[in-house]
Amino acid sequence: MTDARMPPGLIVSAPASGTGKTTVMLGLLRALVEDGLEVQPFKSGPDYIDPAFHRAASGRASFNLDTWAMDAGLFGAIAARAAGADICVAEGSMGLFDGVATRGRAGFGSSAETATAMGWPVILVLDVGGQAQSAAATALGFARYDPDLRIAGVILNRVASPRHERLTRLGMERAGLAVLGALPRRGDLALPERHLGLIQAVEHPDLERAIAGYAAFLREHVDLAAIRRAALGRQAAAAGPLPRPPAQRIALARDAAFSFTYPHLLEGWRAAGAEILPFSPLADEAPAAHADLVWLPGGYPELHAGALADASTFLAGLRRHAGTRPVHGECGGYMALGQALIDKDGARHEMAGLLGLVTSYETRRFHLGYRRAVLARPMPGHPAGAALRGHEFHYSTILDQPDAPLAHVTDADGNPVPETGSHRGHVTGTFFHLIAEDAP
């Protein structure tokens, strides 16, 4: 431990996905900023999409905190990004106590573990549609499930009427739980979604207006002063190093097709002095000719396959780079490095052809979960034998993978995963998104 203290903080969570916690989170971030606070957002768990929305709402980069994939040093280093903030607000993933079956480096990956590790109380967002006093029984179960966790109070969401609110509040009063707000049901508050969850922040047709609307809605129906009083600070944990860059000059694909890069990786690369050179494959831009490495993040290439196949300048530059220097792709980036991508309508689109991989979004299968990979061959920034932790989330299916596997990959419980990644020449790719290096 150090003598420094973290800013006070709290975590917005829920009993399950789909309760409205993201819109509450965005409205709360913006409302606190409007009140003159410097607000540091975080995301509990491995979600790739929410942090960009948090940044749009708060004006500060949002970082993932993950008790399964991160050791204490990395967790502390990411938490230290809150330096200079007045308050921290984190958004949970799935239900508050949902995690994996097997403990990772620090835990099972639940939002409750993040809250406990940071000393943050929980604001529980409850969808009370179809119930009234019974909602208190759910909330009371969450409050008592883990005695080390503090529930600061509840926000009632999708309240149908003043009578509905009154009855639900009576239940909470009986359970001894503070009601921090009651949000009337409004269909226009839902964020647009697609197959991996929310659409990306850069694709929202009018994100600024939407966030401002969420803030105004929360300001009208939530006790912001009580929420600020509920936030707790603690002594800062010892911080280890952030991930080091895989090269000095990194050409990084950044557009609507390739955007899923964990913020703590980019922060670590920049902090170590690496130069990040963004380019847009969808705008048919080639990676910088002087780059040491080309990195294609995950994203939605399956939605832009035709445009990518026609991006001759991008493809020529990528192939030229791969002739002498490393190229790496994660998930969607891995798919774009392959021979072909088949879209939802069954149309085949030729990709870079730097790997033999053929993937299909027409033949869909759900792939989701933490991954641990032991490299059989080096990949940028990591030697053969290195063990990596990451996360995989996609619907595309591999139809052909003729290249040698890059790694032995298992899920959180140690079961083998067939998506091993692959390599050819200077080119490597994985379906998992890298979070951190692990002990072998």
C-alpha angles and dihedrals in degrees: 000000000000131000092249120100129218117238112260113276148174139192127234109217141151143202091259146353118283097041096116100259094137094057089045089050094051093045092048093049093051095043091053091048090050087054089060100260127137101230125197113203126204135181121218111220135011101304112146100194110047098064092067090054090049091053092051090052099043107026091233129097113260120222134204119240113198125178094191100050103030131069120222093264095054091042089054093046091054093045087054089066084083091075110132095018124122095213139006122222120186129189119219128223126236111328120349096254099031115124140127128294098244124058116245127198094311107000149320097300100252126148088237089062091051090051092049093046091052096039090238125151118230128242106204116212108207125195099215096181111137095014141063124179089012090070087071091062089057092047092046091053090054091047093053101036095086116026091197092061123082119213106204093191145292136274111211111219131196095018109182102204145344089268091052090051093048093052093046092049089052089057092049091048090054090050091049094241124141117236107218095181147342119221119201117229111270122168094199092068095073116109117228114261141195137178097303094042124264120022112253119276091241090058098051107115094222109003097160093055091046093052092046088052093051090050093051090048093051093044089057097047109025132069100237093178091056091048091052090049091051094058115104132200129206141185111290117253121235109275124223126195125297116236113289121237119264091222141003098246113033122187102208122193109228123176141090091298096048118031111115104110119137109245094224090060092054090045090053093047093051093043090056091053101259118152113230113206110192121204135170120233089188089059087050093246120157120225114262109282093225095051118124093208138018114213121191110193126203123273137117110316088146088068093049102035095126093051092047092049089053095046095104097168092052094046094046092049092047093050092046091053093047090057092073111005138044126278123187131186132191122205103309090022089052090052091052091053091057133090098261145351122212113209129217091273093054096254114145118226121191113233131191095299092215088126128031093236118135116190133183131208088181089065097053129190128167114246115181136152151069118305135204115197130188108200118235089187131022121271125190109299096005132077127221109282094034115134116222134190122213147135134254127205123160144113100217119110128217111239096175134009109170097165125093116272117262098208148359102254129195135176125242091280095050097257115144116257119209094217095087098158119235143231139209125174109317092345127098133170141178137187091220123081111233116241105164146335116262134204109272 
